[in-house]
């Protein structure tokens, strides 16, 4: 079994209204000096294989087909 973490974030230049709202809320809560907040998604998965090459290929396919909107989002894959 292989454990993996996929992190999906918006590409640079894509507007992030949720990140802006979080940035404003942090300021309102007294956390000064926080800027350029970008929000994203994290997926923790367990794959029933011991083959890291196969796991990475499957994870990339999952990202391209479902987990990330590759037009506006980037993703990274980390195997544990």
N, C-alpha and C positions, 0 to 999 in steps of 0.2 A: 504494500500500500504506500502511496506517495501523497503527502500533504502539500497543498499549494495555496498561495495567496495571489489573487489577481487584484490589482489596483487600477481603477479607471478614473481618469481626470479629464477635464476639458482641455482642449488644445489652446495654446496661447493665441490670443486675439478673439476668442469666442467669449461673448458676454456671459457673465456668471451672476445673475440677479440674486440667487440664494447666497452666494459668497458675499456679495455686497451687503445683504441683510444681516448676515452673521457678523460681518465687520462692524456695522452700525450698532448692533446689539451688544457686542463686546465693549465698544466705546461707552455706551449708555450704562453698562455695568461697572464702569470705572477702570477697565483694562485699556489704558492709554498706550499709544505707540504701536498698535497692531494695525497693519495695513496689508492690502493686496491678498485678502482671504479668498481662496478658491476651494470649493467643496468637491467631493468626489464620492466614489463607491469602493468598497472593499468586499471581495468574495473569498471566503475560505472554503476550499474544496478538498475532498479525499478521493483519490482515484485508485481503483482496484487493479493496480499494475505495479511492477517493480522496475519497469523499463522507463528511464527518465526521458529518453528521446521520444518515445511514443507519448508519454504524458505531456511533454511540452507541445508536441504537434496537436494533440487533442485539445489542450487548453487554448492554443492559438485559434483553432477552429471554433471553439466555443465563444471566444471573444469576438471573432469576426462575424459570427452568425447571430449571437444573442446578447452577450454580456456588455459589449461596447458598441456605441454608434460611431463607427470609425470615421465618419464624415466630420464630426465635431469633437471626438474624444480620442485620447491616447490610452494605452493600457500597458502595464508591466506585469510580468509573471515571475514569481519567486517560488522555487521548490524548497521544501524543508527536508 
